[in-house]
């Protein structure tokens, strides 16, 4: 499997506008930072940015503390609705499929993204 930073640059050779890290793996976050365009943004909700990345003047960076989670979720929802932020969806499952997916894992080919649960 191709490393995530190389996969991102294969899909978007000019770089991506932004990356939102929700995992917090600092080594991975450091590697994918090179896929962010100059002036782009790299944010982490899991404190995945080390001091070197936080000091990087090429891109905007921040470790977000989720102390105001409802307000931040409203802000993120506005960006998703407006189309200025597109989450990567790795799988979409019905609510009934969720227990099996948690027990057996979700098989996804290619890049991984968020797993969405349909509740209706």
Secondary structure, 3 states (H helix, E strand, C coil): CCCHHHHHHHHCCCCEEEEEECCCCHHHHHHHHHHEEEEEEEEECCCCCCHHHHCCCCCEEEECCHHHHHHHHHHHHHHHHHCCCCCCEEEEEEHHHHHHHHHHCCCCCCCCCEEEEECC
